[in-house]
Amino acid sequence: MSVSQRTKAIIQALFVTLLWSSSWVFIKLSIEEIPPLIFAGLRYSIAFLVLLPGLVIKRESIQKLTRKEWGQLLLLGLFYYAFTQGGQFLSLKYLDAITLSLMLNFTTPVVAFIGLLFLREPVRKLQWVGLAVFLLGVLIYFFPQTNLPKSMLGLSLGIFTVFSNSVASVMGRWVNRHRGLDPIVVTGISMGFGAILLLGSGLSFQGLPPLSNRTWLTLFWLAVVNTALAFWLWNKSLQVLTAMESSIINNTMLIQISLLAWIFLGERLTWVGVIGLAIASIGTVLVNLQSGKFKIDVMEEQPSEI
């Protein structure tokens, strides 16, 4: 039996979330040595340089971009990289990882409403049920372990990151579901613009400190594998998956980050937390069900254009 296009897209997206989840471990091990904006700016600048040969190969496609498409890609870079990724690095400076991770999981309901209003992508009843189950699992996992943020600056940055992440998720779907745009072009141009904004802001406000060889190695790994490769694969998956589907798959990072933090950072994982993760996993499965069958096995959606 051949693997459907949707099955490939979901597996691809899950692999990307595993790479992104491992980034949290690398960042936690290095954040004290390098300022947040510089960290994010260098990561995405190096990743852009890795993607540059691909952009040269696709230069004919770039030359055919309309002014409207250029505007969409630059806006995507602003929200997807500069605001969302920069916001996450800054938020981690003032909030603990558990609190920020909890806040970011509320991206999904915001994405659902934005996608419904602007992309005209309906949310099925079973998806709403799956979303509710997922959020219940999130609350069960975090409630006994998390206090309200004590830093108002951190809380404000976290809220800003949630909304920018929501807008970025919908914009990514909006741009990528137009099949005329090559994923490497979408990824390279938007990332390059976002990286310039991040690095420029970091150098202006934080400066570049001396970095150890281990930190440079971490930066290159995050840039090449967890960024250049991962975002390209993610943009390819967005050509098939809806905004809400990609968002809920992205939210499986909650489970992955928790397990990786337990294994590599020695963070505590309680039985209540395990139950919460199990409930969240059930919610993730429900979102990908339709008519009593796994959606990944029975559907190959052709996204409509707007």
N, C-alpha and C positions, 0 to 999 in steps of 0.2 A: 504494500500500500504506500503510495507516494505521500509525502508530507505536504500538507496544505500551506498556502502562502501565509495564512493567519497563524498556524502553528509555528512556522519559522520565525515570524515576527515576534511572537510571545516569548519563545525560547531566547531569541536574540536580545529582547528587552530585559529578560531576567538575568542574562549573563552580564549585561551592562550594569544592572543594579548591584550585582556582586562586586564588580570592579569599583563602583562608586562607594559601596559600603566599606570596602577595604581602605578607601581614602581616609575615612574617619580615623582609623587606627594610625595611619601615617601622619595625619595632621596633628592628632593628639600627642604624638611622640616628638613633634618638631615645632609646635606653635610657640613655645617659650623662647626659641632661638631666633625666630623670624617674624616681623610684624605682619598682621593679617592681610592688609591690602597688598603689601609687597609679595607675600606668599602667594596669594591668588593671582596677582599680576604676572609674576614670573612663571607660574604654572601654565597659565593660558597663553602667554607670549611664546614660551618654548613650544607648546602644542601647536600654535599657529605656524611657527617655522617648520615644524614637522609636516604640516598639511600643505605648505606652500608649493612643493613640487606638484602635488595633485591639482592645485589651482592653476598652475602654469599649463598643465596638460589640458585642463578644461577651459582655457582662456577664450575659446570660441563661444562657449556657453556663457561665460561672463560678459563678453562683448554684446551678447544678444539680450542681456537683462534690460528691462524697461526702467524708467525712472521710478515707477510705482514699486517694482520688485526690489530695486535698490533700497528704497525707503523701508520696505517690510523687513529686509535682511538687517538693516542697521538698527531698526527698532527691536528686532529679535535679539541682536547682540547687546543692546542696552539693557533689556529686561532679563534675558536668559543668562548672561554672563556678568555684566557690570553690577546690576542690582541684586540678582539672586545669589550668585556665587560670592560676590563681595560682601553681601549682607550676611551670608552664613558664616564666613570667616570672622567678620566683625562681631557677630552675635556670640560666637564661641569665646570671644575675648571677655565677655561680660556675663554670659549665662553658662550653666553647666550643660553638658551634652544631652542629658536626659530631658531637661526642660525644653531645649531647642528642638529636639527630635519630636517631642510631643506636639509642640506648636506647629511644626511643619506638616504633621499628619492631618491637620485641619485644612490643608491645601485642597484636598479632594472635594469636599462639598462646595467650596468656592469655585473650583474648576467646573463642577457639574452645572452650576447655575450660569456661569459665563458661557460655557460651551452650548448650553441649551438656548441662551438668548442670542448669541452672536454666530455660532457655527450651525445652529439648527440641528444639532445632534441629540435626538431624544434619549432620555434616560429611562430604561425599562424598570418596571416595578421590582423585579428580582434584583436589579442592580442597586436600587435604593435599599432593599433589604440587606444585600451584601455589604453595602457601605455602612449601614447602621450597625451590623454585626462587627465589622472591622473596627469601627470607632469604639464600640463597647469593649472589644479586646484591648484596644489602646489604653482606654481609661482604667481597665482592671490592672493592666501591667504597670502603669505609671502612678496610679493614685496613692498607694501606700509608700511610694519612694520619692515623690516629688512635692516640693513646697512651691508656693507662689514666688516668682522671681523677686529678689530684693532690689535689683537694679532697675530703675525706671528707664535708664538709657538702654539697657539690655532688652527689657520688655518691648520698648518702642522699636528697636532694631529687629527683634524677632517678629513682631507684627508686620513691619514693613517687608521683611523677607518672605513671610507667608503670602502676602498679597502680590508681591512682585513675582514670586514663584508661580502663583496661580495664573497671572497674566501671561507669563512666559510659557506655561504649559499649553494654554490655548493658542497663543501666537505660533508656537512651534508646530502645532497640529494644522493651523490655518495655512502656514507657509508650505509645509511639507506635503499636504494632501494635493497640492497642485503638482502633478507628476512631471511637468515640464522642467522643474528645477532639480538639478542633480544634487544628491545629498552632500557630496564633497564641496560643492559650491555654497550650499546653505550653511554647512558647518564652518568652512574656512572663513567666509566673509563675516558672518555674524561673530565668530569667535575672535577674529582679528580685531574687529572694532571694539568689542568688549574688553579684550586684553589691553588695548591701548589706553582705554579709560581707566582700567584698574591699575595698571602699572604707573601711569601718569599721576593718578591720585596718590598712590602709595609713595612714590618718590617725592612728591610735593609735601606731604604731611608727615611721613614716617621715616624717610631716608632708607638707604641700603646699608645694613650692618654687615660685618664680616661673617661669612657662613662657613661651616665645617664641610668637609668632604661628604660626610654622611647626609647632611641636609641637601647638598647639591645632587647627590645620587637619588634622594627621595623626590626632589623636584623633577628630575628627568624621568623617573618612573611614573610619577603622577601625570606628567605632561604627555608622554608618549603613549602609555598604555591606558591609564585611567581617564585621560582626557581626549587626545586626538583620536585614538581608536574607538573609545567608548562613545563619544558624542557623534561620530560618524555612523556607527551602528545604530545609535538611538534615533537619529534622524531618518535612517532607512526604515526602522520599525514604525515610525510615525506616519509613513506613507500608507500603512495598512490599519493600524490601531486607531481607535477614536481617542479624543482627549481624556475622557473619563477612564477608559481602559488603560491607557499609558500612565495615568496618574495613580491608579490603584496598584499597578505593577511597580511603579516607582515607590509606593508606600510599603512594599515588602522589604524595603531597606530597614525598616524598624526591626524586623525579625533578624535579618542578616547582621546588622550593626550590633544588636544585643549579643548574639552568639559570638561574633568576632571579638567584641570587647571583653566578654567572659573568658575566651580562650587566650587572647594575646595581651589584654590590658589588666586582667585579673579583677574585672568588675563583677560585683555580686549579682547572681541570677537566682531569685527565690522561686518557690513553687507557685506562688501567686503570679509571679511574672511569667512562668512557663504556661500557666493556664491562660493568661492574657494573650500570649503569643499564639497559642493554639486556636483561640477564638478569632483572633485577627486573621489567621491563616484560612479559617473557614469562610470568613467574609470575603477574602480575596478570591477564593474558588467560586463563591456564589456570584460575584460580579461577572465572571466569565462563563456563566451558564445561560443557556437559552433553550426553551421548550424541552426541559428535562435532559438535555444532552450538553456535553461540553462544547461550547461555542467554537473552540479552537479546532474541533474535528469536523464541524458541519458547515462553517461559513467561510466565505472569502469575500469580504465586503469590498465594493468598489466605491470609494469615497466620492460624494457629490461635490461639485465645485460651486463656489459662491461668487 
